[in-house]
Amino acid sequence: MSDQPVSRFAVSADDIRRYDWQQRLAKHPQRECRSYYEVFVAAGKECELASDDLGRRVYELLYVVASFHPNYDAKGNPYGPMWSNFEGQRSLMAEDLSNSDLAALKATLEEIADPEYRARVGDVLWETTKDHKAAQIAVEAFLDSANLHKTDDLWPPYADRLERAAQLSAKLGFGKSLHQDVIAAIEAAIKEFESNLKSGLLCHRLMEVVLNHGAPNSAGYAVLSERLASDYAAEAESEFSHRYWMLAARWHRKMKSEVDAERCELAAAEGTIAAAEKSLKDKKLGYGNAAFWMGKAVEELRRAKAAPSRIREIHLRFLELQKQALSEMGPLDFDVDQIPGFREAEQQTQEAAVAHVQGRTFAEALTRLVHITKPTSVANLRKQTESQSEDFIWDKIVGVNAVDYSGKIADKLPPVGLGSAEDQEEVMRKKMVQIARETEWQIQVVWKIEPARHAIFDQHGIRRRDLFFIVEDNPFIPSGHEGMYVRGLQAGFFGDWLVAMHFLIPQIEASIREVMQHNGVVTSTLDAEGIQQERDLNQLLWMPEMENIFGPDITFDLRGILIERFGHNMRNESAHGLMPEGAFYQSASVYLWWLVLRLCWMGYQLTQSPKEQNES
């Protein structure tokens, strides 16, 4: 049997020439292959409606080539499928093209007028057949396509094409004339934009390319990187300034100038410190955000071999901000100082939480952390909510609105006592979520979880490999997702809630789906045309099997933090870009991280022997 891919299209070069696809591209305003895909799909549908089977197959081949998802950092063929799903299904990728498909494309390559599509076809031919002439054509086409995307604003497509031209030309001969021509073109682009501060990190991106490709002008680019770092610092663009300082350090190291490299790294660290202090002026960001960046600055100062006195000074400032962040995370909606004994109980509980995990191995401390509190008791919370409703009349007179981070009304809570029994049950659920958000989750975080996390962080250098024991062969975690869990959990221990949430929230959905499927629950839908679609988290968390498998308390917490609008709705607001960076530094992130850690530990326990479970 042959391993040769099956020809799905059965078209020749003459067949391709017969249709007006080039004219369609010429009229299309967007010069990107992902946009050309839509042009070819529409043309294919026209042919299908006209019973033109050949035209349909021609346009299918063209749109499949346009559909490939490029990952130029990948090893092997960079043109992967446009989509794939959990069942192993995917769209076509470059390696699925047959010899006859590739022959038809090769015969028409030099006739393609549009540089974007010419670059794609030439590059695909190079990656699949190692056709040197096709690669040369692709390099020149990438440069031409880059010029069509040249801008000082939305510049990534411009830089992407220049970088791919450099990669391809290097493969054809590093340092040879074609490669030198490409590097010269990129250096000309740097020269063009080096005084245009609106271009942001464009010069940074292009200088990284020429640095990786052996550009000889290291001294000049070191000076330019330092100048841009200073210019962006003056414009209060701290992130841009930091990136250029670090790039300057790389240029100096290339020239074996370690003193200058450390000087630039020190400037970058001082910029991080200044940015952290400045962020305190933005009340929406708060101390948690500032503490995270100050912690990064401490590490940067150490790498830059700063004076020990300066490292100590910033480390003390970092600890001070952490303490302030701890108190900030619990801004309850009532004056707790008016409650007799509240502050004393808070301090005693925090001290007990620290003592609970101190002096233990990391594995022991982690086990104690996951048991330092319990998920919200739905039964107790219902009683509390009912009691409050009996004691107060206000919620029987007026309703309450939930707003998202853009200020728009996301949901409404009508006055208590109106509507049917079903309506009243929904009102009760929303009020319970609201109370959990305002008090329950915050108290657990401020009193127990955060003091224990800080104590573990102070005592243990938490490396990724330290966390693998809890994710390996874990029935809660789908195979292949272990690394993402480890990175999210580690980021939480470090207090980097932005990174932790971006790793963990999508993984929660995958894990719930995995556990449900193991329990025989169908997690996909099937429409009349036989198309299957996986249910997302908004649907999974409301499936009746959810409470049966995970229990009502864990289910309540997951719904409240991830999808309830009177809770935090973090899954939806983060997925749709509604949460600013500082919004991730809140008690909900800490509580969700702890809950995920607990779920991982529960899965880990299922794989242990009874003796090992008792020892835990």
C-alpha positions as CSV (number, residue, x, y, z in Angstrom):
1,M,0.0,0.0,0.0
2,S,1.2,3.6,-0.7
3,D,1.4,6.3,1.9
4,Q,0.6,8.8,-0.8
5,P,-2.4,11.1,0.2
6,V,-5.6,10.5,-1.7
7,S,-6.4,13.0,-4.5
8,R,-9.6,14.7,-3.3
9,F,-9.8,17.3,-6.0
10,A,-8.7,15.6,-9.3
11,V,-8.0,18.9,-11.1
12,S,-5.2,19.9,-13.5
13,A,-3.4,23.2,-14.0
14,D,-5.5,23.8,-17.1
15,D,-8.6,23.3,-15.0
16,I,-7.4,25.9,-12.5
17,R,-6.6,28.3,-15.3
18,R,-10.2,28.0,-16.6
19,Y,-11.8,29.9,-13.8
20,D,-11.7,33.6,-12.8
21,W,-10.3,33.2,-9.3
22,Q,-7.4,35.6,-9.9
23,Q,-9.9,38.3,-10.8
24,R,-11.9,37.6,-7.7
25,L,-8.7,38.0,-5.6
26,A,-7.8,41.3,-7.3
27,K,-11.2,42.7,-6.4
28,H,-11.1,41.6,-2.8
29,P,-10.0,44.4,-0.4
30,Q,-8.3,42.2,2.3
31,R,-4.9,40.8,1.3
32,E,-4.7,37.8,3.6
33,C,-5.1,34.1,2.9
34,R,-7.6,33.6,5.7
35,S,-9.8,36.2,3.9
36,Y,-9.2,34.5,0.5
37,Y,-10.6,31.3,2.0
38,E,-14.0,33.0,2.2
39,V,-13.7,34.2,-1.4
40,F,-13.0,30.7,-2.7
41,V,-15.7,29.1,-0.6
42,A,-18.3,31.5,-2.0
43,A,-17.1,30.8,-5.5
44,G,-17.3,27.1,-4.9
45,K,-20.9,27.4,-3.7
46,E,-21.7,29.3,-6.9
47,C,-20.3,26.5,-9.0
48,E,-22.2,23.9,-7.0
49,L,-25.5,25.7,-7.5
50,A,-24.7,25.9,-11.2
51,S,-24.0,22.1,-11.2
52,D,-20.4,22.8,-12.2
53,D,-18.6,20.0,-10.4
54,L,-15.2,20.8,-11.9
55,G,-15.4,24.4,-10.7
56,R,-16.5,23.3,-7.3
57,R,-13.4,21.0,-7.1
58,V,-11.1,23.8,-8.4
59,Y,-12.3,26.2,-5.7
60,E,-12.1,23.5,-3.1
61,L,-8.4,23.0,-3.8
62,L,-7.8,26.8,-3.7
63,Y,-9.7,27.4,-0.5
64,V,-8.1,24.4,1.2
65,V,-4.6,25.9,0.4
66,A,-5.9,29.3,1.8
67,S,-7.3,27.6,4.9
68,F,-4.0,26.2,6.2
69,H,-3.2,27.6,9.6
70,P,0.5,28.7,9.6
71,N,2.7,28.2,12.7
72,Y,6.2,29.2,11.5
73,D,7.7,28.4,14.9
74,A,6.7,24.7,14.6
75,K,9.1,22.0,13.7
76,G,8.3,20.3,10.4
77,N,5.6,21.5,8.0
78,P,4.2,24.8,9.5
79,Y,0.9,24.6,7.5
80,G,-1.5,22.8,9.9
81,P,-5.3,22.4,9.8
82,M,-7.6,25.3,10.2
83,W,-9.6,23.5,12.9
84,S,-9.6,20.3,14.9
85,N,-11.8,18.9,17.7
86,F,-11.6,16.6,20.7
87,E,-12.6,13.6,18.7
88,G,-9.5,13.7,16.6
89,Q,-11.2,15.2,13.5
90,R,-9.6,18.1,11.7
91,S,-9.7,20.0,8.4
92,L,-7.0,19.3,5.8
93,M,-3.4,20.4,6.1
94,A,-0.6,20.8,3.6
95,E,0.6,17.2,4.0
96,D,-2.8,15.9,2.9
97,L,-2.3,17.3,-0.6
98,S,-1.6,14.6,-3.2
99,N,1.2,14.6,-5.9
100,S,-1.4,15.5,-8.5
101,D,-2.7,18.4,-6.4
102,L,0.8,19.7,-5.9
103,A,1.7,19.3,-9.6
104,A,-1.3,21.4,-10.6
105,L,-0.3,24.1,-8.1
106,K,3.3,24.1,-9.2
107,A,2.4,24.5,-12.9
108,T,0.4,27.6,-12.1
109,L,2.7,29.1,-9.4
110,E,4.4,31.7,-11.5
111,E,1.1,32.8,-13.1
112,I,-0.4,33.8,-9.7
113,A,-0.6,37.6,-9.7
114,D,-1.5,38.1,-6.1
115,P,1.7,38.0,-4.0
116,E,0.0,36.8,-0.8
117,Y,-1.5,33.7,-2.5
118,R,1.7,33.2,-4.6
119,A,3.7,33.2,-1.3
120,R,1.3,30.6,0.2
121,V,1.4,28.3,-2.8
122,G,5.2,28.5,-3.2
123,D,5.8,28.0,0.5
124,V,3.4,24.9,0.6
125,L,5.3,23.5,-2.4
126,W,8.6,24.0,-0.6
127,E,7.4,22.4,2.6
128,T,5.9,19.4,0.9
129,T,8.3,18.7,-2.0
130,K,11.4,20.8,-1.1
131,D,11.1,22.6,-4.5
132,H,13.9,25.2,-4.3
133,K,12.5,27.3,-7.2
134,A,9.1,27.5,-5.5
135,A,10.8,28.6,-2.3
136,Q,12.7,31.4,-4.1
137,I,9.4,32.5,-5.6
138,A,7.8,32.4,-2.2
139,V,10.5,34.5,-0.6
140,E,10.1,37.3,-3.1
141,A,6.3,37.0,-2.9
142,F,6.5,37.3,0.9
143,L,8.5,40.5,0.6
144,D,5.9,41.9,-1.9
145,S,3.0,40.9,0.3
146,A,4.7,42.5,3.3
147,N,4.8,45.8,1.4
148,L,1.0,45.5,0.9
149,H,0.6,45.2,4.7
150,K,3.1,47.9,5.6
151,T,1.8,50.2,8.4
152,D,2.8,51.7,11.7
153,D,-0.4,50.6,13.4
154,L,-1.7,47.1,12.9
155,W,1.8,45.8,11.8
156,P,1.9,42.1,12.8
157,P,0.9,40.9,9.3
158,Y,3.7,43.1,7.9
159,A,6.3,41.7,10.3
160,D,5.1,38.1,9.9
161,R,5.7,38.1,6.2
162,L,9.2,39.7,6.5
163,E,10.1,37.1,9.1
164,R,8.9,34.2,7.0
165,A,10.9,35.5,4.1
166,A,14.0,35.5,6.3
167,Q,13.3,31.9,7.5
168,L,12.8,30.6,4.0
169,S,15.8,32.3,2.5
170,A,18.0,31.0,5.4
171,K,16.8,27.5,4.6
172,L,17.9,28.0,1.0
173,G,21.3,29.2,2.1
174,F,22.2,31.1,5.2
175,G,24.3,34.1,4.3
176,K,23.8,33.6,0.6
177,S,22.7,36.4,-1.7
178,L,18.9,35.8,-1.3
179,H,19.2,35.7,2.4
180,Q,21.3,38.8,2.5
181,D,18.7,40.6,0.3
182,V,15.9,39.7,2.7
183,I,17.9,40.9,5.8
184,A,18.7,44.1,3.9
185,A,15.0,44.6,3.3
186,I,14.2,44.1,7.0
187,E,17.0,46.5,8.0
188,A,15.6,49.1,5.6
189,A,12.2,48.6,7.4
190,I,13.8,49.2,10.8
191,K,15.4,52.4,9.4
192,E,12.0,53.5,8.1
193,F,10.2,53.1,11.4
194,E,12.9,53.8,14.0
195,S,11.8,57.3,14.6
196,N,8.1,56.6,14.5
197,L,7.0,55.9,18.1
198,K,3.5,55.1,16.9
199,S,4.9,51.9,15.5
200,G,5.4,50.5,19.1
201,L,7.2,47.2,19.1
202,L,7.5,46.9,15.3
203,C,11.3,47.7,15.4
204,H,11.7,45.4,18.3
205,R,10.1,42.5,16.3
206,L,12.2,43.2,13.3
207,M,15.5,43.7,15.3
208,E,14.8,40.3,16.9
209,V,14.6,38.8,13.4
210,V,17.9,40.3,12.2
211,L,19.5,39.4,15.5
212,N,18.6,35.7,15.0
213,H,19.8,35.9,11.4
214,G,23.3,37.2,12.2
215,A,23.0,40.9,11.4
216,P,26.5,42.4,11.6
217,N,25.5,45.8,13.0
218,S,25.2,44.8,16.6
219,A,26.6,48.0,18.1
220,G,24.2,50.2,16.0
221,Y,21.2,48.1,17.0
222,A,22.2,48.1,20.7
223,V,22.3,51.9,20.6
224,L,19.0,52.1,18.7
225,S,17.3,49.7,21.2
226,E,18.5,51.8,24.2
227,R,17.3,55.0,22.5
228,L,13.8,53.5,21.8
229,A,13.7,52.2,25.4
230,S,14.4,55.7,26.7
231,D,11.9,57.3,24.3
232,Y,9.1,55.0,25.3
233,A,9.9,55.5,29.0
234,A,9.5,59.2,28.4
235,E,6.1,58.5,26.8
236,A,5.1,56.4,29.8
237,E,4.9,53.3,27.7
238,S,6.6,51.1,30.3
239,E,6.0,47.7,28.6
240,F,7.5,48.9,25.3
241,S,10.4,50.5,27.2
242,H,11.1,47.3,29.1
243,R,11.1,45.2,26.0
244,Y,13.6,47.4,24.2
245,W,15.9,47.5,27.3
246,M,15.9,43.7,27.3
247,L,16.6,43.6,23.5
248,A,19.5,46.0,24.0
249,A,20.9,43.6,26.6
250,R,20.8,40.8,24.0
251,W,22.7,42.9,21.5
252,H,25.4,43.7,24.0
253,R,25.7,40.1,25.0
254,K,26.2,39.2,21.3
255,M,29.2,41.6,21.4
256,K,30.4,39.9,24.6
257,S,29.8,43.1,26.6
258,E,28.3,41.7,29.9
259,V,28.6,45.0,31.8
260,D,26.5,46.8,29.2
261,A,24.0,43.9,29.1
262,E,23.5,44.1,32.9
263,R,23.2,47.9,32.8
264,C,20.3,47.5,30.3
265,E,18.7,44.8,32.4
266,L,19.0,47.0,35.4
267,A,17.3,49.8,33.5
268,A,14.5,47.4,32.6
269,A,14.0,46.4,36.2
270,E,13.9,50.0,37.4
271,G,11.2,50.6,34.7
272,T,9.2,47.7,36.1
273,I,9.5,49.2,39.6
274,A,8.3,52.6,38.3
275,A,5.4,51.1,36.5
276,A,4.3,49.1,39.5
277,E,4.3,52.2,41.7
278,K,2.5,54.2,39.0
279,S,-0.2,51.5,38.7
280,L,-1.3,52.3,42.3
281,K,-2.8,55.5,41.0
282,D,-5.4,53.4,39.1
283,K,-7.8,52.2,41.7
284,K,-9.2,49.5,39.4
285,L,-5.8,47.8,39.4
286,G,-5.0,48.0,43.1
287,Y,-2.3,46.5,45.2
288,G,-2.5,43.0,43.9
289,N,-1.5,44.1,40.4
290,A,1.3,46.3,41.8
291,A,2.6,43.5,44.0
292,F,2.8,41.1,41.1
293,W,5.0,43.5,39.0
294,M,7.1,44.4,42.0
295,G,7.8,40.7,42.5
296,K,8.9,40.5,38.9
297,A,11.2,43.5,39.5
298,V,12.9,41.7,42.4
299,E,13.8,38.8,40.2
300,E,14.9,41.2,37.4
301,L,17.2,43.0,39.8
302,R,18.8,39.8,40.9
303,R,19.4,38.7,37.3
304,A,20.9,42.2,36.5
305,K,23.2,41.7,39.6
306,A,21.9,44.9,41.2
307,A,23.3,46.1,44.5
308,P,22.2,43.9,47.4
309,S,20.8,47.0,49.2
310,R,18.6,47.8,46.2
311,I,17.3,44.2,45.9
312,R,16.5,44.2,49.6
313,E,14.7,47.5,49.4
314,I,12.5,46.4,46.5
315,H,11.9,43.0,48.2
316,L,10.6,44.7,51.3
317,R,8.4,46.9,49.1
318,F,7.1,43.8,47.4
319,L,6.2,42.2,50.8
320,E,4.5,45.5,51.8
321,L,2.4,45.5,48.7
322,Q,1.5,41.9,49.2
323,K,0.1,42.6,52.6
324,Q,-1.9,45.6,51.3
325,A,-3.2,43.4,48.5
326,L,-4.4,40.8,51.1
327,S,-6.5,43.4,52.8
328,E,-7.7,44.8,49.5
329,M,-9.0,41.5,48.3
330,G,-11.7,41.5,50.9
331,P,-13.6,44.8,50.4
332,L,-16.9,43.6,51.9
333,D,-20.0,45.7,51.3
334,F,-20.5,46.4,55.0
335,D,-18.3,47.9,57.7
336,V,-16.7,44.9,59.3
337,D,-15.1,47.0,62.0
338,Q,-18.5,47.6,63.4
339,I,-18.9,43.8,64.0
340,P,-17.6,42.9,67.5
341,G,-14.6,40.6,67.3
342,F,-14.5,40.4,63.5
343,R,-10.9,41.7,63.1
344,E,-9.7,39.6,66.0
345,A,-11.2,36.5,64.5
346,E,-9.7,37.4,61.1
347,Q,-6.2,37.8,62.5
348,Q,-6.5,34.5,64.5
349,T,-7.7,32.6,61.5
350,Q,-5.0,34.0,59.3
351,E,-2.3,33.0,61.8
352,A,-3.8,29.5,62.1
353,A,-3.8,29.2,58.3
354,V,-0.1,30.0,58.2
355,A,0.7,27.6,61.0
356,H,-1.3,24.9,59.3
357,V,1.0,24.8,56.3
358,Q,4.4,26.0,57.7
359,G,7.2,23.6,58.3
360,R,5.9,21.0,55.9
361,T,7.2,19.5,52.7
362,F,5.7,21.0,49.6
363,A,3.4,18.0,49.0
364,E,2.2,18.0,52.6
365,A,1.6,21.8,52.5
366,L,-0.3,21.5,49.3
367,T,-2.5,18.8,50.8
368,R,-3.2,21.0,53.8
369,L,-3.9,23.9,51.5
370,V,-6.6,22.1,49.6
371,H,-8.3,21.2,52.9
372,I,-7.9,24.6,54.6
373,T,-11.5,25.3,53.8
374,K,-14.5,23.7,52.0
375,P,-16.5,24.6,49.0
376,T,-19.5,26.8,49.8
377,S,-22.2,24.9,51.6
378,V,-25.3,25.5,49.5
379,A,-27.6,24.3,52.3
380,N,-26.2,26.7,54.8
381,L,-26.1,29.6,52.3
382,R,-29.8,29.1,51.4
383,K,-30.7,29.3,55.1
384,Q,-28.6,32.5,55.5
385,T,-30.2,34.0,52.4
386,E,-33.7,33.2,53.6
387,S,-32.9,34.6,57.0
388,Q,-31.7,37.9,55.5
389,S,-34.8,38.1,53.3
390,E,-37.0,37.8,56.4
391,D,-35.0,40.5,58.3
392,F,-34.9,43.1,55.5
393,I,-37.7,44.6,53.5
394,W,-35.7,46.5,50.9
395,D,-35.3,43.5,48.5
396,K,-39.1,43.1,48.4
397,I,-39.5,46.7,47.1
398,V,-36.7,47.2,44.5
399,G,-34.8,45.0,42.2
400,V,-31.0,44.8,41.6
401,N,-29.0,44.9,38.4
402,A,-25.8,43.1,37.6
403,V,-23.4,45.0,35.4
404,D,-20.4,43.7,33.4
405,Y,-16.9,45.3,33.2
406,S,-18.1,47.6,30.3
407,G,-20.8,49.0,32.6
408,K,-23.7,47.3,30.7
409,I,-26.6,45.7,32.5
410,A,-25.9,41.9,32.3
411,D,-28.8,40.6,34.4
412,K,-31.6,41.7,36.7
413,L,-32.8,40.5,40.0
414,P,-36.5,41.4,40.5
415,P,-38.0,42.1,44.0
416,V,-38.5,39.1,46.2
417,G,-42.0,37.7,46.3
418,L,-43.0,38.4,42.7
419,G,-43.8,35.8,40.1
420,S,-44.3,32.1,40.1
421,A,-42.6,29.5,42.4
422,E,-40.1,28.8,39.6
423,D,-39.4,32.5,39.3
424,Q,-38.8,32.8,43.0
425,E,-36.4,29.8,43.0
426,E,-34.4,31.7,40.3
427,V,-34.4,34.8,42.5
428,M,-33.2,32.7,45.4
429,R,-30.3,31.3,43.3
430,K,-29.2,34.7,42.2
431,K,-29.3,36.1,45.7
432,M,-27.3,33.2,47.0
433,V,-24.7,33.8,44.3
434,Q,-24.6,37.5,45.1
435,I,-24.0,36.8,48.8
436,A,-21.3,34.3,48.0
437,R,-19.6,37.0,45.8
438,E,-19.9,39.7,48.4
439,T,-18.9,37.8,51.5
440,E,-18.4,34.0,51.4
441,W,-15.7,33.7,48.8
442,Q,-13.9,36.8,49.9
443,I,-13.7,35.7,53.6
444,Q,-12.4,32.3,52.6
445,V,-9.7,33.9,50.5
446,V,-8.6,36.6,52.9
447,W,-8.9,34.6,56.1
448,K,-7.5,31.2,55.0
449,I,-6.4,30.6,51.4
450,E,-4.2,33.7,50.8
451,P,-2.3,33.5,54.1
452,A,-1.6,29.8,53.5
453,R,-0.6,30.4,49.9
454,H,1.8,33.2,50.9
455,A,3.3,30.9,53.6
456,I,3.9,28.1,51.1
457,F,5.3,30.6,48.5
458,D,7.8,32.0,51.1
459,Q,9.0,28.6,52.1
460,H,9.2,26.7,48.8
461,G,10.7,27.5,45.4
462,I,7.7,26.1,43.5
463,R,8.9,24.6,40.2
464,R,6.7,23.1,37.6
465,R,8.1,19.7,38.3
466,D,7.0,20.0,41.9
467,L,3.4,20.0,40.7
468,F,3.5,17.2,38.2
469,F,2.7,14.6,40.9
470,I,-0.8,16.0,41.2
471,V,-1.6,16.1,37.5
472,E,0.0,12.9,36.1
473,D,-2.5,10.1,35.4
474,N,-5.2,12.2,37.0
475,P,-8.8,11.2,35.9
476,F,-9.9,14.8,36.3
477,I,-7.4,16.0,33.7
478,P,-7.6,15.0,30.0
479,S,-4.5,13.5,28.5
480,G,-2.3,16.1,27.0
481,H,-3.6,18.9,29.2
482,E,-1.3,18.2,32.2
483,G,1.3,20.9,31.3
484,M,-1.4,23.6,31.0
485,Y,-2.7,22.7,34.5
486,V,0.8,22.8,35.9
487,R,1.5,26.3,34.4
488,G,-1.8,27.6,35.7
489,L,-1.4,26.2,39.2
490,Q,2.2,27.4,39.4
491,A,1.2,30.9,38.3
492,G,-1.4,31.0,41.1
493,F,1.2,30.1,43.7
494,F,3.2,33.1,42.3
495,G,0.2,35.4,42.5
496,D,0.1,35.9,38.8
497,W,-3.7,35.7,38.5
498,L,-3.8,37.0,34.9
499,V,-1.8,34.0,33.7
500,A,-3.4,31.5,36.1
501,M,-6.9,32.3,35.0
502,H,-6.0,32.3,31.3
503,F,-4.6,28.8,31.6
504,L,-7.1,27.3,34.1
505,I,-10.5,28.6,33.0
506,P,-10.4,26.8,29.6
507,Q,-9.0,23.6,31.2
508,I,-11.9,23.5,33.7
509,E,-14.3,23.1,30.7
510,A,-12.2,20.3,29.2
511,S,-12.0,18.5,32.5
512,I,-15.7,18.7,33.2
513,R,-16.4,17.3,29.8
514,E,-13.8,14.5,30.4
515,V,-15.3,13.5,33.7
516,M,-18.8,13.5,32.3
517,Q,-17.9,11.4,29.4
518,H,-16.2,8.9,31.8
519,N,-19.5,8.7,33.6
520,G,-21.4,7.9,30.4
521,V,-22.8,11.4,29.9
522,V,-23.2,12.6,26.3
523,T,-21.6,16.1,26.1
524,S,-22.3,16.9,22.5
525,T,-25.4,17.8,20.5
526,L,-26.6,16.2,17.2
527,D,-28.7,18.3,14.8
528,A,-31.0,17.1,12.0
529,E,-28.1,17.1,9.5
530,G,-26.0,14.8,11.7
531,I,-23.5,17.5,12.7
532,Q,-22.2,17.1,16.3
533,Q,-21.1,20.0,18.4
534,E,-19.6,20.0,21.9
535,R,-21.6,21.8,24.6
536,D,-19.6,24.7,26.1
537,L,-19.2,25.5,29.8
538,N,-22.4,27.5,30.0
539,Q,-24.3,24.4,29.0
540,L,-22.2,21.8,30.8
541,L,-22.5,23.4,34.2
542,W,-26.4,23.4,33.9
543,M,-26.6,19.7,32.9
544,P,-28.5,17.7,35.6
545,E,-25.6,15.2,35.8
546,M,-23.3,18.0,37.0
547,E,-24.5,18.0,40.6
548,N,-24.7,14.2,40.6
549,I,-21.0,13.9,39.8
550,F,-19.4,16.9,41.4
551,G,-21.9,17.6,44.2
552,P,-24.1,20.7,44.7
553,D,-21.4,22.7,46.6
554,I,-18.6,22.5,44.0
555,T,-21.2,23.0,41.2
556,F,-22.5,26.1,42.9
557,D,-19.0,27.6,43.2
558,L,-18.1,26.8,39.6
559,R,-21.3,28.3,38.3
560,G,-21.1,31.4,40.5
561,I,-17.6,32.3,39.6
562,L,-17.5,31.2,35.9
563,I,-21.0,31.8,34.4
564,E,-23.4,33.4,36.8
565,R,-23.9,37.1,36.1
566,F,-24.6,37.9,39.7
567,G,-21.4,36.1,40.5
568,H,-18.2,36.9,38.5
569,N,-19.1,35.4,35.1
570,M,-15.3,35.1,34.5
571,R,-15.5,32.5,31.8
572,N,-17.7,34.6,29.5
573,E,-16.3,38.1,30.4
574,S,-12.7,36.9,29.9
575,A,-13.4,35.0,26.7
576,H,-15.1,38.1,25.2
577,G,-12.3,40.5,26.2
578,L,-14.5,42.4,28.7
579,M,-12.1,42.1,31.7
580,P,-9.2,44.5,32.0
581,E,-5.9,43.2,33.3
582,G,-6.4,44.4,36.8
583,A,-9.8,42.6,37.1
584,F,-8.0,39.2,37.3
585,Y,-6.4,40.3,40.6
586,Q,-9.4,39.7,42.8
587,S,-10.6,37.2,45.3
588,A,-12.6,35.3,42.8
589,S,-9.4,34.3,40.9
590,V,-7.8,33.1,44.1
591,Y,-10.8,31.1,45.2
592,L,-11.2,29.5,41.7
593,W,-7.5,28.6,41.7
594,W,-7.9,27.0,45.1
595,L,-11.0,25.1,43.9
596,V,-9.2,23.8,40.8
597,L,-6.3,22.8,43.0
598,R,-8.7,20.9,45.2
599,L,-10.4,19.2,42.2
600,C,-6.9,18.1,41.0
601,W,-6.1,16.8,44.4
602,M,-9.4,14.8,44.5
603,G,-8.5,13.2,41.1
604,Y,-5.0,12.5,42.3
605,Q,-6.4,10.7,45.4
606,L,-8.5,8.4,43.3
607,T,-5.2,7.0,41.8
608,Q,-3.6,6.3,45.2
609,S,-3.8,3.1,47.3
610,P,-5.9,3.2,50.6
611,K,-2.6,3.4,52.6
612,E,-1.3,6.3,50.6
613,Q,-4.7,8.1,50.9
614,N,-4.6,7.7,54.7
615,E,-1.0,9.0,54.8
616,S,-2.2,12.1,52.8
